């Protein structure tokens, strides 16, 4: 069931005009619920939301929900989205205390105030409070590579992924990224599950091209990541993965559903790139530094991940189904 999962090369995309107010950023709870229900049933072909969720999960599962909080609180996996995901898991018999929202850094997560939105008993699992800490990472599961002569050449996998979770749901945003071009499913599950990853882009020429897919391929992360729900209610077209200024944000009001992170990221990249073009910014494929960034972008990391067997990159072979939700 791991990446590219039960539905390789397939993407369900839903858009709603009422799900988010671009002026106030208020999110409509009922629209989120409807989009998630419709997305899951369209992906699986099931008539009911419960039937769709049971395609992936049983009552005995311990589920990790991978947040994206690198740009929190300005841009993150929206609490109403992850709360609705948790409610659907509870509805099919998974105990609330067997559901974990997880991320690397405490200082990012606390800014979002997730507990105010979550069903009672759902956990928030944070590995540490800073980038250098190794506590909470598995000493036996790692990728070792020397990029720039750094002292610490090892990146270890989150211990909860190794020892606790039986399944993982990836909930990324749609964001520009100065080094990797864009950040979506692949970067969120890879860099967000390992420690000591920022070393890959210390300088203008980076190693994000190969490092993202390599990390995502590591077991058991790859096998346990069975579903991706991309939160594109709010997105970032420049300055990502953060949202340094509101002018760099836009509001697609969109969510994507699938099991293939490559296919979803390939389509997401066009959404971000089109917004960049509308704002007069260079395409993510312009691999130069200057006014718009200090890194040489590596959007080719998505195609590289495809070559590792993580999904379908060729747009002609991606089966996209698009729907509007009133």
N, C-alpha and C positions, 0 to 999 in steps of 0.2 A: 504493500500500500504506500510505500515511501515514494519520494519524488522520482519521476514525474507522476506517480500515483495511478489511481483508478481511471482517470480521464485525461490521458496524455494528449496534448495538442488542442484541448477544448477550453474555451473561456466563455463564461456567462457575464455579460455586462449590463447593469441596470442603471438608469438615470432618473432622477426625480427633481422637478423644479421646486418642490416645497420642502425637501428634506433639510436644506440649510438656507438661512437668510444671509446673504453675502454682506449686508450692512451691519447686522448685529451678531452674526455667527451663531445665532440660536438654531439648534437642531431639533427637528420634529421627531419625537419618540415613536409615534405611530408609523411614520414613513420609514424609519429605520427598521422597525419590526417587519413591515410589509416587504421591504427590499430583501431582507435576510431570508424570510420565508420563501419568497419567489425565487431568489437566487439559488437556494438549496434545492428546491423542487425542480427547477429547470435544469440544474446540473445533473441531478440523479435520475430524473424521469419519474420520480415518485409523486403521488397525488397529495400527500400530506407532508408537512414540515417534519413531523416526528419520524416518518418513514425515511425521509432524506437523511436526517442526522444519524439514523441507525445504520445507514450504509457505511458509516465510518467508525461509530463508537458503540460500545456496550456499557452496561451499567457498572461493570467492573473496572473500567478504564480510569486511569489517573491522567488528566488532561492538562498540558501546559499551553497557555495562550500567549504567544510571543508578541509582546507589545513593541511599538516603536515610539520611544520617548526621547530620542536624541535631540529633538527640537522643542521639547515641552517647556512651558505650557502652550507656546504659540502654535505648534503643529505636533500632533501625536495621534496614536490610535485613540479615537474618540471614546470617552467612557460610556456613552450610550450604546455604541456599537459593541464593545466588549461585554457590557452588561447583558445585552440581548443575546449574544452568543452563549454566555454562561447560563441564562435562563433556558435556552433551548437544550443545553446539555443536561440540566437538572430535570427538565420535562421528560427525558427518556430514561431517567433512573440513575444518573450519575450523582453521587453525593456532592453537595456543595464544597465540603472540605477536601474533595479529591479534584478540585479545579484550582489551578494556579495561574494568575497573570504573572508573567516573568519578564525581567529586564535586567540589565547589568547594574545600573547606578541608581542608588537611592535618591540622590538629590534631584534627579530628573523626574522620577516617578511621583514623588510626594507633591510636586507642583500641580499635578492633575487632579488630586483628591478622588482617586478611583473608588475608595471604600464608600463614599456617599451614594454611589450609583449601583453598586454590586448587590446581588442577592446575599443575604446573611450567610456567613460561613465560607464564602469564597476567599481564597488566599491570594496574597501578593508576595511573590518570591523574588527578592532582589539579592544579587550575588554579593555586592559590596558597595562601598561608598566612594571609591575612587578607581582610577584607571590602572593603578599599579598593583593593587591588591590581588593576591593569588588565592586567598581563602575562598572556598566555594567553587573552585574549579577542580576537575578531576586530574590527578597527577599522572594517570596512565593513558589518558586519551588526549592527543595533541597533534599539532602540525609543527614541525621544526624546519625553519628556513632562515638563512641569513640574507637579509635584503641589502642593508647599507653598512654592515660591520657593527651592528648594534650588539650590546652585551647580552641581552636576553633574546634568544633566537627561537623561543618556544611559545606557542599559543595553545592554551589548554581549553578544553570544552567544559561548559557549565556542568557541574556535578548533578544538578537536578535532571538534566537531559539524560545523563548516563544512568542514574540510580533510581529516580523517582517517577518520571513521566512514562506512560505507555504510549501516548499519542500526543502530537503537537499540532496546534492550529496557528498559522502564521498570519498576523494582522498588520501588514505594513501600510504606509501612506504612499502617495504619489509625489515624489520629490526630485528636484534637481539635486545633483551632487557635484561639487567642483572637481573631485578627483575621478570618481567612477562614471561620471556623466549623468546617471540617474541612480536613485536608491529606491528599490521596491522589495519584492519578495526575496530575491537572492541575497542582497546585501543585508537585509534585516535579519534573516535567519542565520546567515554566516557570521558577519561581524558582531551581531547582537547576541551570539551564543558562545563566543570565544573571548578570552582575555588577550591583551597585548596585540591588538590588531592595528592600531593607529600608526604603528611603525611602518606599515606598507606604503603610507603616503606622507612621509616626513618632508619630502622635497617635491619640486615641481614635476619631475618624472617619477611616476609611482609604479607599484607592482599590483595595483588593484585589478588589472586585467586578468591575472591568473589566480590571485589569492582568494577572491570571492567565491568562485566556483569550487576551488580546491577545498575550502572550509565547508561549504555546503554539502560536499560529497562524503564527508567524514561520517562513519558509523559510530553510534547509532542515530546521530542527528538526521541523516538522510532517510532512514527507514521509518523513523517515528513521526516525521513531518508529513501528515496525510491530507491536509486541507489548507488552502489559502483563501482568505477573505480580505481583499484589498480595500482599505478605507480611503476612498477618493472624494469624500465630502468636501474637504479643504485640501489644497495642494500648494506646492511651492515651485516656482519656475526659475528662480535665481537665488543664490545664497544658501542653498541646501547643503547639508541636511537640516540646518536650522531655519528659522524664519526671522532674519535680523530686522526686516522692515515689512510692514503690512503691504506695501506696494508690490512686494515680490510674491504675494499669495494670490491664488485664484480659487474658484469654487466650482469644480466640475459637478458636484452633487451626484457622484457616481460611486458604485461599488462593483467590484469584480469578484467572481467566484471560480475556483478551479483547483486542480491538484498539480498542475504543471507550472512551476515558477518561471520557467524560461518564456513560455508562451505569454503569460500574463505580463511579465516585465517588458517583453518586446512590444506589446500593444500600449502599455503604459508610457513607454519612452516616446512614442509618437504624440501622446496627449501633452506631455510636458514640453516636447520640442515645438509643437504647434503654438503653444502659449508663449514660448520664448520668441518665436518669429513674430507673433502679433505685437510683442513689446520691443521689437527691434534688437533683440539679443542674438548673438551668433548661435547656430545650431549646436547641439551637444556633440556633434561629430567634428566640430572645428577644434582640432587638437593643438591649440596654441594658448600661451599665457598672455596676460595683459590686463586690459580694463575690466574684463568680465571674470577674471579668476587667476589664481596663482598656480594652478595645476594644469598639466597636460591631461585632458579628459580621456577616460578609457571606457566608453560605452560598449566597446567590443567584449566586455566581460560577460555580457549576456550570451553572445554567440560562443564564447569560450566554454561557458557552463553547459551549453547544448552539446558540445563535443565531448564533454564528460558524461553524457547520457542523462542529464538532469531535465531535459525537456526539448520541445520543438521550437526552433528559432525561425524557420522559414514561414513568412506571413501567408504564403500561398497554401501552406499545409495546416495552418491554424484554423480551427473551426470556431468562429466567433458567432455567438447569438446575442443580439442586443434587444433590450426591452425598455420601455418607459413605464414608470410607476407614477400614477397620478398623485 
